[in-house]
Amino acid sequence: MKIKELLTAGIGTIMIAASIGFALLVTGCSSGEESLQSPDGRLSLTTGLKDGRAWYTLKRDGKTIASSSSLGFKLQDGSLKEGLKLNAARHDSFDETWVQPWGEEIEVRNHYNELTLELQEAEGKQRKMDIVFRLFNDGLGFRYNFPEQENLKEFVIMDEETEYTFPTDARSWSIPTNTTYYEALFTPEPLSQKDTVSTPVTMEVADDLYLVLHEANLTDYACMNLTPVQKENAPEGSVTVRTALTPWSTGEKVFASAPFATPWRTIIVADKPGDLILSRLMLNLNEPCRIEDTSWIEPGRYIGIWWAIHMNNYTWCQGPKHGATTENTMRYIDFAAKHNFSGVLVEGWNYGWDGDWSLYGHLFDFCKPYPDYDLEKLAEYARQKGVRLIAHNETGGAARNYEQQLDSAFALYQRLGINSVKTGYVNALMDHKELQHSQYGVRHYRKVIETAAKYGIMIDNHEPAMPTGLQRTYPNLMTQEGVRGQEWNAWSTDGGNPPEHTCTLPFTRGLAGPMDFTPGIFNFSNPVLPETHPHTTLAKQLALYVVLFSPLQMAADMIENYENQPAFSFITSCPTTWAKTVVPNAKIGEYVTIARRDRHSSNWFIGSITDAEPRTIEVSLDFLEPGASYKATFYEDGEGADYRTNPYPVKITEKEVNSDTTLTLQLAPGGGAAVRIEKI
């Protein structure tokens, strides 16, 4: 079957290789050890009970990665951490290859060995709990299952006490848990010196060992955070971090009803930084696609009036500078059609922006446009031009108000041919009470995604819960924010994102899933805050389209700044979904080069970026088809380019290349290079 046929068949996830399973059951054990190996044999897990408490260790090539770490829960009416016995241990294996409707490559192999521990309280209520371990070649996933049982029906989790103990205090990148909307700089410190942090947490253990701690398949649960703890009798130099779930306002962490499964706790294990980017462990731990027909899900590029609002040219609310007018939107639609953009995002089009909408009781109307914005006319005008409007639904954190309007709003958008919605939750609390990353917020986000799927609508979620791979199950969840993005280069009083920020993101937030960073600023002057601007060169802005993955990718600048700009041709030619991804070289926080092949042609695109240091980067093109010739078009930092003093020079050149070619790219301070490689 051809790839095109695979992509359009059934639900869009095709099992290329059948699962191969076996089972080994051990019963009646109260203690002892069980072991598990990855398919390639490099990773080995040991687990069991010691003094009635569950634990695990993880090794690579015989060397300890995670030393003895305990598992369990504190419930509202007791504990499921001590006094346990092992009823049975089951082994299994699975191997499949499935197809993504969009992504960083077409096919994903899902190959793991599995071990399930069936645990039970030895006394008292004798409640049951299973722990399922899956060991892949690129890491470990494990979760807790609470089977249906008489003595555990509805229950409340007060604390999850999953631990990760490491023999060394590794340099680790993370952001603090109390960061609003996850919009912070990932900073490296020894793991032991961290406060409570959000995941992903990326660890540089040694030159040949990199780890990432995160979670997968976050469903009806609280977001996971990690906090360092002191363990009694811990070996010298070891560090332990423990799970700290985001609470409800009343202090509980999770309300559950058996049967119930937690999200997967994940440890990616890699030899080098680039391998972290290529891991698909998190996706594989999510459920297969639940949308039967994915043909309406369309990755693409879009533009919008957003940056002009930040530059104070327009306002979100009504008035003489209102940006979301019929006339202005038609101008953007014309530009999008001329340059083959698929969508136009318009913010501030609907009632609710006037007044202090962060106050309790202030609500948005997601069906009622302002008088100067003719929604019906614009949707039809866009359709005639081969473009779609992207609706913006800012909620102000009023989740209940949004849920009450979801069906009516999404039905309206479906009727008008609007198949993309950017959602927003600019308020530290949902409904002025609950944290966005609590179980309350997770439930709300899932309701939005599932309702959107029912109406054939793609979601770009801003102020989200940290992504955990849900796009495999609901591929209409295209991209999310949850990152200190380009907007910080417009209004942040600290001057904007430092040059190393985008060299860190692919190994931190980028590992959680696609991010709507919104690259593509060509005019770095800022009339509102003159000292705040992108700390990049223009060539680096181009390279970000390859380096920072998002299937919906914005050209964020005002359309006037793209006119008569030769460098704009890279953006208009760059795809947003890929057939293959490789990482020729990388060092976290310093530089990274990523090459990706277009999903619909034989063309390749390369993005290479650096921090504040200038660099000479060599890139082997051995990933190209042997014997084939290609035309490479280079968009490089021009003479004198420097993010501090002269960010604009871009040198555009062409030359013929093949799989034997090694490119030498000269990156200016804060600079980058973008390369388009077209098969001849």
C-alpha positions in Angstrom: 0.0 0.0 0.0 1.4 3.5 -0.9 1.9 6.1 1.8 -0.9 8.3 0.4 -3.3 5.3 0.7 -2.1 4.6 4.2 -2.8 8.2 5.3 -6.3 8.1 4.0 -7.3 4.6 5.1 -9.5 4.1 8.1 -8.7 6.1 11.2 -5.3 7.1 10.0 -3.3 4.7 12.2 -2.3 1.6 10.3 -0.7 -1.3 12.0 2.3 -2.1 9.8 3.7 -4.9 12.0 1.3 -7.1 14.0 1.8 -7.2 17.8 3.8 -10.2 19.0 2.8 -11.1 22.6 3.7 -13.7 25.2 2.7 -14.0 28.8 4.5 -15.4 31.8 2.5 -15.4 35.0 4.0 -15.7 38.5 1.4 -16.0 41.3 1.4 -16.1 45.0 4.6 -14.0 45.6 4.7 -11.7 48.6 8.2 -10.3 47.8 11.1 -11.0 45.5 12.3 -9.4 42.3 11.0 -9.3 38.7 13.1 -8.1 35.8 12.4 -6.7 32.3 14.6 -5.8 29.3 14.2 -3.4 26.4 13.9 -5.1 23.0 17.5 -4.3 22.2 18.7 -5.5 25.6 20.5 -2.3 26.6 18.0 -1.2 29.2 17.0 -3.4 32.1 14.4 -2.8 34.8 14.3 -4.6 38.2 11.2 -4.2 40.4 9.5 -5.9 43.3 8.5 -5.4 47.0 10.8 -4.8 49.9 9.2 -4.7 53.4 5.8 -4.4 51.7 6.8 -1.4 49.5 7.1 -1.3 45.8 10.3 -0.2 44.2 12.2 -0.2 40.8 15.6 0.4 39.4 16.7 1.1 35.8 20.1 0.3 34.2 21.7 0.9 30.8 24.4 -1.5 29.6 24.6 -2.7 33.2 25.2 0.7 34.7 22.6 2.2 37.0 20.5 5.1 35.7 17.9 5.2 38.4 18.7 3.5 41.7 16.1 2.0 44.0 13.0 4.3 43.9 9.7 3.7 45.7 6.2 3.8 44.4 2.7 4.4 45.8 0.0 6.7 47.0 -1.5 8.5 49.9 -5.3 8.3 49.7 -7.8 10.2 51.7 -8.6 7.1 53.7 -5.2 5.5 54.0 -2.2 4.6 52.0 -1.3 2.4 49.1 2.4 2.4 49.6 3.1 0.1 52.5 1.9 -3.3 53.6 1.6 -4.6 50.1 2.0 -8.2 48.7 2.6 -9.4 45.2 -0.2 -11.6 43.9 1.1 -12.0 40.3 3.6 -10.7 37.7 2.8 -10.8 34.0 5.2 -10.4 31.1 4.2 -9.3 27.6 5.7 -7.9 24.4 4.3 -5.7 21.6 5.5 -4.5 18.3 3.7 -2.4 15.7 4.3 0.5 13.3 1.6 3.1 13.0 1.1 6.1 10.7 0.7 9.7 11.8 -1.7 11.9 10.0 0.9 14.7 10.6 4.1 14.8 12.6 7.9 14.9 12.5 7.9 11.7 10.5 5.2 9.5 8.8 5.7 6.1 10.5 6.3 5.5 14.3 7.5 2.1 15.6 5.9 1.1 18.9 8.0 -1.7 20.3 8.2 -2.6 24.0 8.4 -5.3 26.6 6.0 -5.1 29.4 5.8 -6.2 33.0 2.7 -5.9 35.2 2.8 -6.3 39.0 -0.5 -7.2 40.6 -0.3 -5.8 44.1 -2.7 -5.9 47.1 -2.8 -4.8 50.7 -1.9 -7.8 52.8 -4.3 -6.7 55.6 -7.1 -4.3 56.2 -9.2 -3.5 53.2 -7.0 -5.6 50.9 -7.3 -3.1 48.1 -5.7 -3.9 44.8 -3.3 -1.9 42.6 -1.4 -2.9 39.5 1.8 -1.2 38.3 2.5 -1.6 34.6 6.1 -1.1 33.2 6.9 -0.7 29.5 10.5 -0.8 28.5 11.3 0.6 25.0 14.8 1.0 23.4 14.6 4.7 24.2 13.3 4.6 27.7 10.7 3.6 30.3 7.1 4.2 30.9 5.1 3.1 33.9 1.6 3.7 35.3 -0.7 2.6 38.1 -4.0 0.8 37.4 -6.8 0.5 39.9 -8.9 -2.5 38.9 -12.6 -2.7 39.6 -13.0 -4.0 43.2 -15.4 -4.1 46.1 -13.2 -2.1 48.6 -12.1 0.6 46.2 -14.9 2.3 44.2 -14.8 6.1 44.4 -11.5 7.3 46.0 -9.4 10.5 46.4 -5.7 10.7 45.8 -4.1 13.1 48.3 -0.5 12.5 47.1 1.2 10.4 44.5 4.5 9.3 46.0 6.3 8.1 42.9 10.1 8.7 43.3 13.0 8.9 40.9 16.4 8.3 42.6 19.6 9.0 40.7 23.1 8.0 41.7 24.5 11.4 40.6 23.4 15.0 40.8 23.0 15.8 37.1 22.8 19.1 35.5 19.1 19.6 34.7 17.0 22.0 32.8 13.5 22.9 34.1 11.0 25.7 34.9 9.5 26.3 38.4 6.0 24.9 39.0 4.6 28.3 40.0 5.4 29.7 36.6 2.2 31.2 35.1 1.2 29.4 31.8 4.6 27.5 31.8 6.1 30.7 30.2 9.6 30.8 31.7 13.2 30.2 30.7 14.5 26.7 31.2 17.6 27.1 33.4 20.3 24.5 34.2 21.2 23.7 37.8 22.1 20.5 39.6 18.9 18.5 40.2 19.3 18.7 44.0 19.2 22.5 43.9 15.8 22.6 42.1 12.6 23.9 43.8 9.4 22.1 42.8 9.5 22.1 39.0 7.2 21.2 36.1 8.0 18.5 33.7 9.7 17.9 31.3 12.9 17.9 33.2 16.0 17.3 31.0 19.1 15.9 32.6 22.7 15.8 31.2 24.1 12.9 33.3 27.3 12.3 31.2 28.6 13.0 27.7 26.9 9.8 26.6 23.8 9.8 28.8 20.8 12.2 28.7 17.5 11.7 30.5 14.1 13.4 30.3 11.4 13.0 33.0 7.9 13.7 31.9 4.4 12.0 31.6 2.2 10.6 28.8 -1.5 10.3 28.3 -2.6 12.9 30.9 -6.3 11.9 31.2 -8.6 13.0 34.1 -5.7 13.5 36.4 -3.6 16.4 37.7 -0.4 17.6 36.0 2.8 16.1 37.4 5.5 18.2 39.1 8.7 17.1 40.8 10.3 18.2 44.0 13.7 17.1 45.5 13.4 15.2 48.8 15.8 13.9 51.4 15.9 10.1 51.8 17.1 8.4 54.9 20.3 6.3 54.4 20.6 7.6 50.8 24.0 6.9 49.1 26.3 9.8 49.1 25.9 12.0 46.0 22.5 10.5 45.1 19.4 12.7 44.4 15.7 11.8 44.8 12.8 13.7 43.3 9.2 12.9 44.2 6.0 13.6 42.3 4.0 16.6 43.4 0.6 16.8 41.7 -1.2 20.1 41.1 -4.0 20.3 43.6 -7.6 21.4 43.6 -8.4 24.6 45.5 -9.6 22.3 48.4 -6.3 20.4 48.6 -7.2 17.1 47.0 -5.1 16.1 44.0 -7.3 13.6 42.1 -10.9 12.4 42.4 -11.2 8.9 40.9 -13.5 5.9 40.4 -12.2 2.4 39.8 -11.4 1.1 37.3 -8.9 3.9 36.9 -5.5 4.4 35.3 -3.0 7.2 35.9 -1.0 8.9 33.2 2.3 7.2 32.3 5.4 8.3 34.1 8.2 8.5 31.5 12.0 8.4 31.5 13.6 9.0 28.0 17.1 7.6 27.8 19.5 8.8 25.1 23.1 8.7 24.1 23.2 12.2 22.8 21.0 15.3 22.8 19.7 14.9 19.3 18.3 11.4 20.2 16.0 13.1 22.7 14.3 14.9 19.9 13.8 11.7 17.9 12.2 9.7 20.8 8.5 8.8 20.3 8.1 7.1 23.6 5.5 9.6 24.8 3.4 9.3 21.7 3.5 5.5 21.9 2.2 5.6 25.4 -1.0 7.4 24.2 -4.0 5.6 22.8 -4.5 5.2 19.0 -6.4 7.7 17.0 -10.1 8.0 17.9 -11.1 10.1 15.0 -12.2 7.8 12.2 -11.8 10.2 9.3 -8.8 12.5 9.7 -8.9 13.9 6.1 -10.2 17.3 7.4 -7.1 17.8 9.6 -4.9 20.1 7.6 -1.5 21.3 8.8 -0.5 24.7 7.4 0.9 28.2 7.8 -1.1 31.2 8.9 -0.8 34.9 9.4 -2.7 37.3 11.7 -3.1 40.8 13.2 -1.6 39.6 16.5 1.9 41.3 16.3 0.4 44.6 15.2 -1.7 44.6 18.3 1.4 44.1 20.4 3.0 46.9 18.6 0.1 49.1 19.6 -1.1 49.6 16.0 -4.4 48.0 16.8 -6.5 47.1 19.8 -8.4 43.9 20.7 -11.4 45.8 21.9 -13.7 48.1 19.9 -12.6 51.7 19.2 -10.8 53.8 16.6 -7.8 51.4 16.5 -9.8 48.1 16.5 -7.8 45.6 14.5 -10.5 43.0 13.8 -12.4 44.9 11.2 -13.9 43.6 8.0 -11.7 45.8 5.9 -8.4 44.9 7.7 -9.2 41.2 7.7 -9.9 41.2 4.0 -6.5 42.8 3.5 -4.9 39.9 5.4 -6.9 37.4 3.5 -5.6 38.8 0.2 -2.1 38.6 1.4 -2.6 35.0 2.6 -4.0 34.0 -0.8 -1.2 35.7 -2.7 1.5 33.8 -0.7 -0.2 30.5 -0.2 -1.0 30.7 3.5 -3.8 28.4 4.6 -5.3 30.6 7.3 -5.8 34.1 8.8 -6.0 34.4 12.6 -8.1 37.3 13.8 -8.1 38.2 17.5 -10.6 40.6 19.2 -13.5 39.9 16.8 -16.2 39.0 19.3 -17.9 40.6 22.2 -16.2 40.4 25.6 -12.9 42.2 25.0 -14.2 45.5 26.3 -13.8 46.3 30.0 -11.8 44.3 32.6 -12.6 40.8 31.4 -10.3 39.2 34.0 -12.9 40.1 36.6 -15.4 37.5 37.9 -18.6 37.7 36.0 -17.1 39.1 32.8 -17.9 36.7 30.0 -17.0 36.3 26.3 -19.6 35.6 23.6 -18.1 33.2 21.0 -20.9 33.6 18.5 -21.4 37.3 18.4 -19.0 39.4 16.4 -18.5 43.1 16.9 -20.5 45.4 14.5 -17.4 46.2 12.4 -16.5 42.6 11.8 -18.8 40.8 9.3 -18.1 37.2 10.2 -20.3 35.7 7.5 -19.0 37.9 4.7 -15.4 37.3 5.7 -15.8 33.5 6.0 -17.2 33.5 2.4 -14.5 35.9 1.1 -11.8 33.7 2.6 -13.4 30.6 1.1 -13.4 32.2 -2.4 -9.7 33.0 -2.0 -8.8 29.5 -0.9 -8.1 30.6 2.7 -9.8 29.9 6.0 -10.5 32.1 8.9 -9.0 31.0 12.3 -11.4 31.8 15.1 -9.9 33.1 18.3 -11.7 32.1 21.5 -10.2 33.9 24.5 -12.0 32.7 27.6 -10.3 34.8 30.3 -10.2 31.5 32.3 -14.0 31.3 32.4 -14.1 27.6 31.6 -17.8 27.0 32.5 -18.9 29.8 30.3 -16.9 28.4 27.4 -18.2 24.9 27.9 -21.8 26.2 27.8 -21.1 27.8 24.4 -18.9 25.1 22.8 -21.6 23.3 20.8 -23.2 26.5 19.5 -19.9 28.2 18.7 -18.3 25.2 17.0 -21.5 24.5 15.0 -21.4 28.1 13.8 -17.8 27.8 12.8 -18.4 24.5 11.0 -21.2 26.0 9.0 -19.0 28.9 8.0 -16.1 26.7 7.0 -13.9 27.8 9.9 -12.0 24.6 10.8 -9.4 26.0 13.3 -9.7 27.7 16.7 -7.1 29.3 18.8 -8.2 29.0 22.5 -6.9 31.1 25.3 -7.1 31.2 29.1 -5.4 34.4 30.3 -6.1 34.1 34.0 -4.1 32.3 36.6 -7.2 30.5 37.8 -10.0 28.8 35.9 -13.4 30.1 37.0 -11.5 32.3 39.5 -10.9 29.2 41.7 -8.9 26.3 40.1 -5.4 26.0 38.8 -5.2 25.4 35.0 -2.9 22.4 35.6 -5.2 20.7 38.1 -7.6 17.9 37.3 -10.2 20.6 36.9 -8.3 22.2 34.1 -7.3 18.9 32.5 -10.9 17.8 32.3 -11.9 21.1 30.7 -9.2 21.0 28.0 -10.2 17.4 27.1 -13.8 18.5 26.8 -12.8 21.2 24.3 -10.7 18.9 22.2 -13.3 16.2 22.0 -16.1 18.6 21.2 -14.0 20.2 18.5 -13.4 16.8 17.0 -17.1 16.3 16.7 -17.4 19.5 14.6 -14.3 19.0 12.5 -12.3 21.7 14.2 -8.6 21.8 14.9 -7.4 23.3 18.1 -4.4 25.6 18.9 -4.5 25.7 22.7 -2.8 28.7 24.5 -2.3 28.7 28.2 -2.6 24.9 28.2 -1.8 22.0 30.5 1.7 20.8 29.6 1.3 18.5 26.5 1.7 14.8 27.0 1.2 13.3 23.5 -2.6 13.5 23.3 -2.3 14.4 19.7 -1.9 10.8 18.8 -5.4 10.1 20.1 -6.9 13.4 19.0 -4.8 14.7 16.1 -7.1 17.7 15.9 -5.1 19.0 18.9 -2.6 20.5 16.5 -0.3 22.7 18.6 -0.2 24.4 22.0 1.5 27.3 23.7 2.8 26.6 27.2 6.1 28.2 26.3 7.8 31.5 26.6 7.2 32.4 23.0 7.8 35.2 20.6 5.3 37.5 22.3 7.9 38.0 25.1 10.0 39.7 22.5 7.2 42.3 22.2 6.2 43.2 25.8 8.6 41.7 28.3 10.4 44.3 30.3 13.5 42.1 30.6 14.2 42.9 26.9 12.9 39.6 25.4 14.1 36.0 25.1 17.9 35.6 25.4 19.7 33.9 22.4 20.1 30.6 24.2 16.4 30.2 24.8 15.5 28.7 21.4 18.6 26.5 21.6 17.2 25.0 24.8 13.5 24.6 23.8 14.0 21.6 21.4 15.4 19.6 24.4 12.9 20.8 27.0 9.4 22.1 26.2 9.7 20.8 22.6 9.9 17.2 23.9 6.4 17.6 25.3 4.8 18.2 21.9 4.3 20.8 19.2 4.6 24.4 20.4 3.0 27.6 18.9 6.1 29.8 19.4 5.1 32.0 16.5 8.5 32.8 14.7 9.0 35.0 11.7 9.6 38.5 12.9 11.4 40.6 10.3 11.2 44.1 11.8 12.8 44.2 15.2 12.0 47.8 16.1 9.5 48.2 19.0 7.7 51.5 19.4 6.1 50.4 22.7 9.3 49.1 24.4 12.3 50.1 22.4 14.7 47.9 24.4 12.5 44.8 23.8 12.9 42.9 20.6 13.9 39.4 19.3 17.5 38.6 20.4 18.1 36.8 17.1 19.2 37.6 13.6 16.7 37.5 10.8 18.2 34.4 9.4 17.7 32.7 12.8 14.0 33.6 12.6 13.9 31.6 9.4 15.7 28.7 10.9 13.1 28.4 13.7 10.5 27.2 11.2 12.5 24.0 11.0 13.9 23.8 14.5 10.7 24.4 16.4 8.1 21.9 15.3 4.4 22.9 14.9 1.9 21.6 12.3 0.2 25.0 12.5 2.9 27.6 12.1 2.4 31.3 12.1 4.3 34.0 10.2 3.9 36.3 13.2 5.0 39.7 11.8 2.8 42.4 10.2 2.3 41.7 6.6 3.8 45.1 5.6 7.1 43.8 7.0 7.1 40.9 4.6 6.6 42.9 1.4 9.7 43.0 -0.9 11.7 40.8 1.4 13.6 38.0 -0.5 14.0 36.1 2.8 10.2 35.7 3.0 10.4 33.0 0.3 11.8 30.5 2.8 8.8 30.8 5.0 6.3 30.5 2.1 8.1 27.3 0.9 8.7 25.7 4.3 6.2 22.8 5.1 4.7 22.3 8.6 4.5 18.5 8.5 7.3 16.1 7.7 8.2 12.6 6.4 11.5 12.3 8.3 13.6 14.2 10.9 17.3 14.0 11.6 19.5 15.9 14.1 23.0 16.2 12.7 24.5 18.1 15.7 23.3 19.6 19.0 24.4 20.8 22.4 21.6 21.8 24.8 21.4 25.6 25.2 24.2 26.3 22.7 23.4 25.1 19.2 21.2 22.7 17.3 20.8 21.7 13.7 17.7 19.9 12.5 16.9 18.6 9.0 13.5 17.5 7.9 12.1 16.0 4.7 8.8 17.4 3.3 5.9 15.0 3.7 4.7 15.6 0.2 7.9 15.8 -1.8 11.6 14.8 -1.9 12.7 18.2 -0.6 14.6 18.7 2.6 14.8 21.8 4.9 17.5 22.5 7.4 17.5 24.9 10.4 20.7 25.6 12.3 20.8 28.1 15.3 23.2 29.2 17.9 23.2 31.1 21.2 25.1 34.4 21.7 28.3 32.8 20.4 29.2 32.8 16.7 29.8 29.3 15.4 31.0 27.4 12.4 28.7 24.4 11.9 29.3 21.4 9.6 26.4 19.4 8.4 26.8 16.2 6.5 24.0 15.6 3.9 24.4 11.8 4.2 20.6 11.7 4.8 19.9 12.6 1.1 19.1 9.9 -1.4 22.4 8.4 -2.7 23.2 9.2 -6.3 20.6 12.0 -6.5 21.4 15.6 -7.2 19.8 18.5 -5.3 19.7 22.3 -5.5 20.4 23.9 -2.1 19.2 27.5 -1.4 20.9 29.0 1.6 19.5 31.8 3.8 22.5 32.7 6.0 23.6 35.5 8.2 25.0 38.2 6.0 28.2 40.2 6.5 28.3 42.0 9.8 25.2 40.2 11.2 24.9 40.3 15.0 21.7 40.0 17.1 22.9 42.9 19.3 23.8 45.5 16.7 22.8 44.4 13.1 20.3 41.6 13.0 19.1 42.1 9.4 21.7 41.0 6.9 20.7 37.8 5.1 22.9 36.2 2.3 20.9 34.1 -0.2 23.0 31.7 -2.4 22.5 28.5 -4.3 24.6 25.5 -5.1 24.3 21.9 -6.2 24.7 19.2 -3.5 24.3 15.5 -2.9 24.6 12.9 -0.2 28.4 13.2 -0.2 28.3 17.0 0.5 29.2 18.5 3.9 27.8 22.0 4.4 29.8 24.6 6.3 27.4 27.1 7.9 28.7 30.3 9.5 26.3 31.4 12.3 26.6 35.0 13.6 26.1 35.8 17.3 22.4 34.9 18.0 22.2 33.8 14.4 21.2 30.9 12.3 20.9 29.5 8.8 18.0 28.0 6.9 18.5 25.8 3.9 16.0 24.5 1.3 17.2 21.4 -0.6 15.2 20.6 -3.7 15.7 17.4 -5.7 16.7 18.0 -9.3 
